[in-house]
Amino acid sequence: MTAVKHAFTELPTIDIRDLAGDDLARRQAVADAIGRAAREVGFFYITGHGIDPALIAGTWTDRAPSR
């Protein structure tokens, strides 16, 4: 299988909250979206993960400057 990379103008954003649900079709739709983004673009943003936005912001502000 060969991955085909397409030109893109924005990163795919995938809401993963349905992965924790009971609806198999919705979980499959999220998995399909992840697979498609990984194959076509190579990376993606995720939302709906439940991580506190303040914690995420802190990872950027607390890191040491790289030199």
N, C-alpha and C positions, 0 to 999 in steps of 0.2 A: 504494500500500500504506500502510495506517495502522497505526502501532504502538499496541498496547493496553497501557496501564499498569494493573497489578493492585496492590492493596494487598498489602504483604508485611511479615512480622515479622522476617525475617533476610535477610542478604545471601547470594546464591547463592555457593557455593564450588566452583570447577571445577579439577580436577586435569588439568593439560595435558601431563603426561609422555608420554601416548600420541601426541601430535603428532609426536614424534621417531621413532616406530616405523614398521615396515613394513606393519602391518595397516591397510588402507584403511578397513575398517568401524570400527575403534577411533578412527582419526583423524577420521572423519566424525562419530562420536558426540560427540567433544570439540567439533568445530566447531558441531554442532547445539546443544549445551549453551551455548556462548558466544553464539550467535545468539539463542537463547530468552531467556537472562538479559539480554542487551542490549535486546531488544525489550520484555520484560515488566517489568523492574526498572530498567534503564538503566545499571547498573554491577554489578560482581561481584569477588570475591576469586579469585586464582588460586594454586594450589599445584602442586608438581611441576615448578617452573621451573628448579631447580638453583642458584639464587642462594643463597650462603652466608648463613644466618640472622644471623651476626655483622655482615655487611655491611649487611643490611637494618636491623638494630637501630642501627647506626652512623649511618644517614641520619637517624634521629629524634633521636639524642642530640647529634650534631655540628652540627645546623642552628642558625643564629643566631635568637634570639627575634625575632618580627615585632612591630613597633610602628608 
